Amino acid sequence: MRRLIICTMATMLSIGTLLFWADARNAEAADPVLKNDDCGKCHAAIVRQVDQAGNKHKTEVACLECHAGTHPPGVEKGSLIPSCAICHEGEPHFQLENCLECHRNPHEPLNIVFGDNVKAACDTCHSPVVQEINTHQSAHAEVDCSFCHDRHGFKPDCMDCHDPHMSGQQYAACVSCHQVHRPLELAYGAEIPNSDCGACHSDIRSALEAGTSKHAGLQCVYCHADQHGNVPQCQSCHGTPHNEQMLSKFPSCNECHQSAHSLLK
C-alpha cells in the first residue's frame, strides 16, 4: 500500500512538471520596455536635440509616449510619427495646415525658422507686441516681424539697419530711449547718462558741460524728465526769482540768461 502511494505521488509530480514546462514553452515573452537611453543607441542625434532644446518634450515626455507601437522594420517607415493633436488638444495657435510649418522639428519645438509674412501667426502668441507695433506707426510697422526676427527668440542689433548716433554705440544705448516696437515715442528713465542724450544733442551737451553754473552738474533728465522733447518752465525749480516789476519787463528768463544750458548771470 505504501509503495502504491509513493508511485502515485511520483506520477502526479511528473505530470505537473511536464504541464508547467509545456506552458512555459508556449507562453509569449513579455514586450520589452524601452527607455530613452535605449532609443539613443541608434538615434543619438535625435536624443541630443531633445536634451538641448526639447523644452517640455525633454522634461515631461518619454520617446515611447509619442512613438508608440512596433518598431521598424515591423512597420512602414514614417508610421511612428504621431499627430501633435494627440497631446496638444484644443484650438491651435494659428490656422496652418500643419503644426510643423512653424515647429519644423518636434524634437526642438521652439526652434522656429520663419518665412515671409508671419505677422498673423506671431499675433496668435504675441498679440500685445503686434498690437503695439500696429498702433504706433513707424518704419518698423511697415515691415513683417520676420524682417527683424528671422528666427524665434532672435533679437537683432539696431545697427544692423540703423546708423548709430555716435561712434561705438551699443544696443543698450538705443533701447534706453527708443522702444523697439514704437521707436518714435522716446521714453527714458532717471538714470540715463548725458552721453546718451549727447549722441544726438552733442552741441547742447558740450555747452552744458562747459558751463560754470549749477546746471552743469545736472543730468539732462533732471529737467527733461519722462518724455523726449519736454522743455520745462524755469519756475518749476526756481519759483519766482525776481519781483513783478522786472518780470513785467522781461517775461522770458532767456532774455537775460540766454540759454539754460550755458547760463549768463
C-alpha positions in Angstrom: 0.0 0.0 0.0 2.8 2.4 0.9 4.5 1.6 -2.3 1.4 2.4 -4.3 1.0 5.8 -2.6 4.6 6.7 -3.4 4.2 5.7 -7.0 1.0 7.7 -7.4 2.6 10.8 -5.9 5.7 10.5 -8.2 3.4 10.1 -11.2 1.4 13.2 -10.3 4.6 15.2 -9.7 6.0 14.2 -13.1 2.7 15.2 -14.9 2.7 18.6 -13.1 6.3 19.2 -14.1 5.5 18.3 -17.8 2.5 20.6 -17.8 4.4 23.5 -16.3 7.2 23.0 -18.8 4.7 22.9 -21.7 3.0 26.1 -20.5 6.4 27.9 -20.2 7.3 26.9 -23.7 4.0 28.1 -25.1 3.9 31.4 -23.1 4.7 34.6 -25.1 7.6 36.6 -24.0 6.7 40.0 -22.4 7.2 43.0 -24.6 10.4 44.8 -23.6 10.0 48.3 -22.1 12.4 50.7 -23.8 13.8 53.7 -22.2 15.1 56.9 -23.7 18.7 55.6 -23.3 17.8 52.6 -25.4 16.5 54.8 -28.2 19.6 56.8 -28.1 21.8 53.8 -29.0 20.5 54.2 -32.6 19.1 57.7 -32.6 21.8 59.6 -30.8 21.4 62.8 -32.8 17.7 62.9 -32.1 18.1 62.3 -28.3 20.8 65.1 -28.3 18.4 67.5 -29.9 15.7 66.8 -27.3 18.2 67.1 -24.5 19.5 70.5 -25.7 16.3 72.2 -27.0 13.4 69.9 -26.3 11.6 72.2 -23.9 8.6 70.3 -22.4 9.3 67.4 -24.8 12.5 67.0 -22.9 11.3 67.1 -19.3 7.8 65.7 -19.4 7.7 63.2 -22.3 9.4 59.9 -23.0 10.2 58.7 -26.5 7.5 56.0 -26.4 4.8 58.4 -25.4 4.9 59.8 -28.9 6.5 56.9 -30.9 4.2 54.1 -29.6 3.8 50.8 -31.5 6.0 48.3 -33.2 9.5 49.4 -34.1 10.6 49.3 -37.7 11.2 47.2 -39.8 7.9 45.7 -38.4 6.0 48.8 -39.6 6.1 51.1 -42.5 8.6 54.0 -42.4 7.0 57.2 -41.0 4.1 55.5 -39.4 5.5 56.1 -35.9 5.4 59.9 -36.4 2.4 61.0 -34.2 -0.1 63.8 -34.7 0.6 66.8 -32.5 -3.1 66.8 -31.5 -2.6 63.6 -29.5 -1.2 65.7 -26.7 -1.9 69.3 -27.8 -5.7 69.4 -27.8 -8.0 72.3 -28.4 -7.5 75.1 -30.9 -4.1 75.5 -32.4 -2.2 78.8 -32.1 -2.8 79.6 -35.8 -4.8 78.0 -38.5 -2.0 76.5 -40.5 -2.4 73.2 -42.3 0.3 71.6 -40.2 2.0 72.4 -36.9 5.3 71.6 -38.5 5.1 74.7 -40.7 6.4 76.6 -37.7 7.6 73.9 -35.3 9.6 72.1 -38.1 11.4 69.8 -35.8 9.3 68.4 -32.9 12.5 67.4 -31.1 13.3 71.2 -30.9 9.8 72.6 -30.8 10.8 76.2 -30.0 13.5 76.4 -32.7 11.2 78.1 -35.2 12.5 79.3 -38.6 10.4 81.9 -40.3 9.4 82.6 -43.8 7.8 85.8 -45.1 4.5 87.3 -43.9 4.4 85.7 -40.5 2.9 88.6 -38.5 -0.5 87.0 -38.4 1.0 83.8 -37.0 3.1 85.7 -34.5 0.0 87.5 -33.3 -1.5 84.3 -32.0 1.1 84.1 -29.3 2.5 87.7 -29.2 -0.7 89.7 -29.6 0.3 92.6 -27.2 3.5 93.2 -29.2 1.8 93.0 -32.6 -0.9 95.4 -31.4 1.7 97.8 -30.1 3.6 98.0 -33.4 0.4 98.2 -35.5 -1.0 101.0 -33.3 2.2 103.2 -33.3 3.1 103.9 -36.9 6.8 103.9 -37.8 9.1 102.3 -40.4 9.0 99.2 -38.1 5.3 98.9 -38.6 5.7 98.7 -42.3 7.8 95.5 -42.3 6.9 92.0 -41.3 8.0 90.5 -38.0 10.4 88.2 -39.9 12.3 91.3 -41.2 13.9 91.7 -37.8 13.2 88.3 -36.2 14.3 85.8 -38.8 14.1 83.0 -36.2 12.1 82.6 -33.0 13.5 84.4 -30.0 16.1 86.3 -32.0 16.6 90.0 -31.2 18.7 91.9 -33.8 21.1 94.7 -33.2 19.6 98.1 -34.1 22.8 98.9 -36.0 22.1 96.0 -38.4 19.7 98.5 -40.1 20.3 101.9 -38.5 23.3 104.2 -38.4 24.4 104.9 -34.9 24.1 108.3 -33.4 27.7 108.1 -32.1 30.7 106.0 -32.6 30.7 102.7 -30.7 27.0 103.0 -29.8 25.6 99.7 -28.4 22.1 98.2 -28.5 21.6 99.0 -24.8 22.0 102.7 -25.6 19.4 102.6 -28.3 16.7 101.0 -26.2 17.4 103.3 -23.3 15.4 105.9 -25.3 13.7 104.0 -28.1 11.1 101.4 -27.5 11.7 98.9 -30.4 8.0 98.4 -31.3 7.2 102.1 -31.1 10.5 103.7 -31.9 9.2 107.3 -32.5 8.0 107.6 -28.9 11.1 108.2 -26.9 10.9 107.4 -23.2 13.7 107.1 -20.7 14.4 106.6 -17.0 16.0 108.8 -14.4 19.4 107.1 -14.7 20.1 107.7 -18.4 23.6 109.3 -18.8 24.2 112.6 -20.5 26.4 110.8 -23.0 23.3 109.0 -24.4 21.5 112.4 -24.9 24.6 113.8 -26.3 24.6 111.2 -29.1 22.0 113.4 -30.8 22.4 116.7 -28.9 26.2 117.0 -28.9 26.2 120.8 -29.1 23.9 121.1 -26.1 25.9 118.6 -24.1 29.1 120.5 -24.8 27.6 123.8 -23.8 26.2 122.3 -20.6 29.5 120.7 -19.6 31.5 123.8 -20.4 29.2 126.0 -18.2 30.0 127.1 -14.7 26.5 127.3 -13.2 24.7 124.6 -11.1 23.1 123.4 -14.3 26.4 122.0 -15.5 26.3 119.4 -12.7 22.8 118.1 -13.5 21.7 115.1 -15.6 19.8 116.1 -18.7 16.8 114.1 -17.4 16.7 116.2 -14.3 15.0 118.9 -16.3 13.8 117.0 -19.4 12.1 114.3 -17.4 9.9 111.4 -18.6 9.3 112.4 -22.2 11.6 113.4 -25.1 11.1 117.0 -26.1 9.8 118.1 -22.8 11.0 121.7 -22.1 10.3 122.6 -18.5 9.4 126.0 -17.2 12.3 127.6 -15.2 9.7 128.4 -12.4 9.3 124.6 -11.8 12.7 124.7 -10.0 13.3 128.4 -9.4 9.9 129.6 -8.4 9.7 133.4 -8.8 13.2 134.6 -8.5 12.6 138.3 -9.4 10.0 140.9 -8.5 6.9 141.7 -10.6 8.4 144.9 -12.0 11.4 143.0 -13.5 9.2 140.2 -14.8 6.9 142.6 -16.5 9.8 144.0 -18.5 11.5 140.6 -19.1 8.8 137.9 -19.1 11.2 135.3 -20.5 14.2 134.2 -18.4 16.2 133.6 -21.6 16.1 137.3 -22.4 18.8 137.7 -19.8 20.2 134.3 -19.2 20.4 133.4 -22.9 20.4 129.6 -22.6 19.5 127.2 -19.8 22.5 125.1 -20.9 25.0 127.9 -20.7 23.7 130.5 -18.3 24.8 134.1 -18.4 24.4 135.7 -15.0 
